[in-house]
Amino acid sequence: MKKSTKLHHAQISNALMYYIYQHIDSDINIDELARDFGTSKFHLHRIFKEQMGMNIYETIKSIRLQKASNLLITNQFSTVTEVANMCGYASQTSFIRSFKERFGMTPKSWRKGAYKSYSNKILQSSKTASISKATFKRLEPHIVKQPSIKAYYIRHKGYNIKIKQVWQKMMAWIYTNDIQDYTEIGIYHDNPIVTALEECFYIAAVQVKEDKQLENTSLSSFEIPAGVYARFDVKGAYGDILKLIQWAYHSWLPESGYETTTAPSYTVFVKNHFLAEDAQFDVQYFLPVRLV
């Protein structure tokens, strides 16, 4: 595949993914989207799976259920039917069926507290997170308004130690382009506390902060959405990040008066544990929020 074709396919896939995030509560018409992108429905499906590793319908379903898993916890006064509608489901029956297929339990059981054991099992599958002693009970966020961020990226399937290799490739790209002023950003395309770690998509991204002509533009770029975020400033060791995300979603968020959105959370690195010799991190963790 030519570089220009690969970049064009990446642009289409990223634009489609952004649209899905923005319209997850509505009926997403793939036929209309294909016409908007000037391609056939078949070709759009092929491009998206080639870039994302999942087909469009699987992706929509996954994002809807991840959103629902959070709303069931934070929106205590919303009925299951109302949560289903907020996530783009036309009926409570189809929502419950899909939820049970994904999480192995009903939305009602999840809401009553079963989400804690489900999430704990995922963290126990990580050798580093399972032995982490990190606690965040006294951590207070800053509520901030973030601008959109253009970032070059490499996508990786699986939240595991192999992410280190992805970041090393990203650094090679930075050095090749002689970029001096940049910010490293880790983006959780999937929520790793409700998605099996081997299935999670993680994005290693770089915001280029200097105005220069890039010589090697083999990497695709996309926009991290603007919005309101809760920012947590945290230092720790490799393995603590998953504990931080679990605490933010399942402890802080339900008591905060906020709910999260469909936009992914992300970390801005002051010190990147995937690259640091001591595997220590210093990050700003951004969790998208809005008032319940």
C-alpha positions in Angstrom: 0.0 0.0 0.0 1.3 3.5 -0.9 2.1 5.8 1.9 -0.4 8.4 0.6 -3.2 5.7 0.5 -2.3 4.5 4.0 -2.5 8.1 5.4 -5.8 8.7 3.6 -7.3 5.5 5.1 -6.1 6.6 8.5 -7.7 10.0 8.1 -11.0 8.4 7.1 -10.9 5.9 10.1 -10.0 8.6 12.6 -12.8 10.9 11.3 -15.3 8.1 11.5 -14.1 7.2 15.0 -14.5 10.8 16.1 -18.1 10.9 14.6 -19.0 7.7 16.5 -17.8 9.2 19.8 -19.8 12.4 19.2 -23.0 10.6 18.1 -23.0 7.4 20.2 -26.4 8.2 21.6 -28.1 8.3 18.2 -28.8 5.9 15.4 -25.5 5.9 13.4 -26.3 5.3 9.7 -23.3 3.7 8.0 -24.8 4.1 4.5 -25.0 7.9 4.9 -21.5 8.1 6.4 -20.1 6.1 3.4 -21.7 8.7 1.0 -20.2 11.5 3.1 -16.8 10.0 2.8 -17.2 9.4 -0.9 -16.9 5.7 -0.8 -19.0 2.5 -0.7 -20.2 1.0 2.5 -18.2 -2.1 1.8 -15.0 -0.1 1.2 -15.6 2.0 4.4 -15.9 -1.2 6.5 -12.7 -2.6 4.9 -10.7 0.6 5.6 -11.9 0.9 9.2 -11.1 -2.7 10.1 -7.8 -2.4 8.4 -6.9 0.6 10.5 -8.7 -0.2 13.8 -8.6 -4.0 13.9 -12.4 -4.1 14.6 -15.4 -3.6 12.3 -17.5 -0.5 12.6 -20.5 -2.2 14.3 -18.3 -4.0 16.9 -16.7 -0.6 17.7 -20.0 1.2 18.1 -21.3 -1.6 20.3 -18.2 -1.5 22.5 -18.3 2.3 23.0 -22.0 2.2 23.8 -21.5 -0.5 26.4 -18.5 1.2 27.9 -20.5 4.4 28.2 -23.4 2.5 29.7 -21.2 0.8 32.3 -20.2 4.2 33.6 -23.7 5.8 33.4 -25.2 3.0 35.5 -22.8 3.9 38.3 -22.9 7.7 38.1 -26.5 8.3 37.1 -28.2 6.6 40.0 -31.6 8.4 39.3 -31.7 7.3 35.7 -33.7 4.1 34.9 -32.1 1.3 32.9 -34.3 2.2 30.0 -33.1 5.9 30.2 -29.4 4.7 30.3 -30.1 2.5 27.3 -31.5 5.5 25.4 -28.6 7.7 26.3 -26.3 5.0 24.8 -28.2 4.7 21.5 -30.2 1.6 22.2 -33.8 1.6 20.8 -35.1 -0.8 23.4 -34.3 -1.9 26.9 -34.4 -5.6 25.8 -31.7 -5.2 23.2 -29.6 -3.2 25.7 -29.9 -5.8 28.4 -29.0 -8.6 26.0 -25.9 -6.8 24.7 -24.8 -5.8 28.2 -25.1 -9.5 29.5 -23.1 -10.7 26.5 -20.3 -8.2 27.2 -20.2 -8.2 31.0 -21.8 -11.5 32.0 -24.4 -9.9 34.2 -27.5 -7.7 34.0 -27.2 -3.9 34.1 -29.1 -4.1 37.5 -26.5 -6.4 39.0 -23.7 -4.2 37.7 -25.3 -1.1 39.2 -25.7 -2.8 42.6 -21.9 -3.2 42.9 -20.9 -6.1 40.7 -18.8 -3.8 38.6 -16.2 -3.7 41.4 -15.5 -7.5 41.2 -15.5 -7.3 37.4 -13.0 -4.5 37.4 -10.8 -6.2 40.1 -10.5 -9.3 37.9 -9.2 -7.3 35.1 -6.6 -5.6 37.3 -5.6 -9.0 38.8 -4.7 -10.1 35.2 -2.0 -7.5 35.2 1.1 -8.6 37.2 2.1 -5.0 38.0 -1.3 -3.7 38.8 -2.2 -6.7 41.0 0.8 -6.0 43.3 0.4 -2.2 43.3 -0.1 -0.6 46.8 -1.0 2.8 45.4 -3.9 4.6 47.0 -5.5 7.8 45.8 -8.1 8.5 48.5 -6.8 12.0 49.2 -6.2 13.0 45.6 -8.1 16.1 44.5 -8.7 17.0 40.8 -8.6 20.3 39.0 -11.6 20.8 36.7 -10.2 22.3 33.5 -11.2 23.1 30.0 -8.9 21.5 27.5 -8.5 22.6 23.9 -8.4 20.1 21.1 -4.9 18.6 20.6 -3.5 17.5 17.3 -1.3 14.5 17.9 0.7 12.0 15.8 0.3 8.5 17.0 0.9 4.8 16.9 -2.0 2.5 18.0 -1.3 -0.7 19.9 -3.7 -3.5 20.8 -3.2 -4.7 24.4 -2.4 -2.9 27.6 0.9 -4.6 28.4 4.6 -4.2 28.6 4.9 -4.2 24.8 3.7 -0.6 24.9 7.3 0.2 25.7 8.3 -0.9 22.2 5.6 1.4 20.7 7.0 4.4 22.7 10.5 3.5 21.5 9.3 3.6 17.9 7.6 7.0 18.6 10.9 8.3 19.9 12.7 7.1 16.8 10.2 9.1 14.8 10.8 12.2 17.0 14.6 11.9 16.6 14.3 11.3 12.8 12.3 14.6 12.5 14.6 16.4 14.9 11.7 17.5 17.0 12.8 19.4 20.1 9.5 20.7 21.6 6.9 18.0 22.1 4.5 16.5 24.6 4.1 12.7 25.1 0.4 11.6 25.6 -1.0 8.2 26.3 -4.6 7.8 25.2 -6.9 5.0 26.5 -9.0 4.3 23.4 -10.7 1.7 25.5 -11.4 1.9 29.2 -8.9 -0.6 30.6 -10.8 -1.2 33.8 -13.9 -2.6 32.0 -12.2 -4.1 28.9 -10.0 -7.2 29.0 -6.4 -5.8 28.8 -5.5 -7.9 25.8 -8.4 -6.3 23.9 -7.7 -2.7 24.9 -6.5 -0.3 22.3 -3.8 2.1 23.6 -2.5 5.0 21.7 1.0 6.4 22.1 0.8 10.0 20.8 3.0 13.1 20.5 1.9 16.7 20.2 4.5 18.6 18.2 4.6 22.0 19.8 7.1 23.7 17.4 6.3 25.0 14.0 8.4 23.0 11.6 8.2 21.0 8.3 8.3 17.3 9.2 10.5 15.3 6.9 9.1 11.9 7.9 5.3 12.1 8.1 4.7 8.4 8.0 2.6 8.6 11.2 -1.1 9.6 11.0 -2.5 12.4 13.1 -5.8 13.0 14.8 -7.5 15.4 17.2 -7.9 14.7 20.9 -11.3 16.2 21.6 -11.7 19.5 23.4 -13.8 19.5 26.5 -14.1 19.7 30.3 -11.9 17.3 32.2 -11.0 16.4 35.7 -7.2 16.6 35.9 -5.3 14.5 38.4 -1.6 15.1 39.0 0.0 11.9 40.0 3.4 10.3 40.5 4.0 6.6 40.8 5.5 3.4 39.6 4.7 1.2 36.6 1.5 -0.7 37.5 -0.1 2.2 39.5 -1.8 3.7 36.4 -4.5 1.1 36.2 -5.2 1.5 39.9 -5.5 5.3 39.3 -7.9 4.8 36.4 -10.0 2.3 38.5 -10.1 4.7 41.4 -11.1 7.7 39.2 -13.9 5.9 37.5 -15.3 3.7 40.3 -14.5 5.6 43.5 -14.1 9.3 42.7 -16.6 9.7 39.8 -19.7 8.2 41.5 -19.3 10.6 44.5 -18.3 13.6 42.4 -21.6 14.8 41.0 -20.1 14.4 37.5 -20.5 11.7 34.8 -17.9 10.9 32.2 -18.4 11.2 28.4 -17.7 8.9 25.5 -14.4 10.7 24.9 -11.4 8.6 26.0 -9.3 9.6 29.0 -5.6 10.3 28.6 -2.3 11.0 30.4 0.1 13.8 29.6 3.5 12.7 30.6 6.0 14.8 32.5 7.9 11.5 33.0 7.0 8.5 30.9 7.3 5.2 32.8 7.4 3.2 29.5 10.6 5.1 28.7 12.1 5.8 32.1 14.8 3.3 33.4 13.3 3.3 36.8 9.7 2.7 35.4 8.5 5.7 37.4 5.9 8.1 36.0 4.8 11.7 36.6 1.6 12.4 34.8 -1.5 14.6 34.5 -4.4 12.2 34.0 -7.4 13.8 32.2 -10.8 12.2 32.7 -13.6 13.8 30.6 -16.5 14.9 32.7 -19.8 16.8 32.7 -22.4 17.6 35.4 -24.9 14.8 36.0 
